[in-house]
Amino acid sequence: KQADLAVVIGGDGTMLNIARTFAPFDTALVGVNLGRLGFLTDIPLDAMCETIGSVLDGNYSVEERMLLAAEVYTEGTRRYRVLAFNDVVVSKGVKGGMIEFDVHIDGQYVYTLRSDGIIVASPTGSTAYALSSGGPILHPSVNVMALVPVCPHTLSNRPIAVSCDATVEITMRTALDALAHFDNHSHFALREDDRLIVKRFDHCIRLLHPPGYSYYHMLREKLHWSETY
């Protein structure tokens, strides 16, 4: 609770876990990559000592990232509460049938969706599951959430971006064995008429980057943009 800085050594999954844990304490995080992609852990292992030393000397840039706070209600009673750094996902279960649910934003009805699910992604999560489902890449400085349908029955249901101050409410109509997933770290079984509420968490994560860090360079490198074949 008194730490000013946490050095996270691992992959993006490790950073997601640490971010959720440290979010309420406003502790800055810096990541050393031991994983595959390293969207969030941008310091290579072989440069760890030199780069961390430079960061401790004050040579860094600060980037604030939003988190999502999610709650599940059954008949008005809150049954589950959790944080997510990447995304909150409602998905069909092992039975394989489509699920159906209503989506409201700030109390306004948006649509009823029949699909394999829906992703509510933060800008950080826009390069994760949401990206593979056709969602937009959101720069971390853009304070929005993306709602990305997963295999919608009606092809005109497209991803939309809403204000980070919005409240997203998903009400299950046909749940079957639907699940709510949070950063693919924890999950919760949903029932018919359950309400999943997603909004911005009160605290941000502060990521420290070494000198020369560029979000666009990171995208080019990780997503193999501008490569010649």
Buried (B, 14 or more C-beta within 10 A) or exposed (E): EEEEBBBBBBBBBBBBBBBBEBBEEEBBBBBBBBBEBBBBBBBEEEEBEEBBEBBEEEEBEEBEBBBBBBBBBBEEEEBBEBBBBBBBBBBBBEEEEBBBBBBBBEEEEBBEBBBBBBBBBBBBBBBBBBBEBEBBBBEBEBBBBBBBBBBBEEEEBEBBBBEBEBBBBBBBEEBBBBBBBBBBBBBBBBEBEBBBBBBBBEBBBBBBBBEEBEBEEBBEBBBEEEEEE
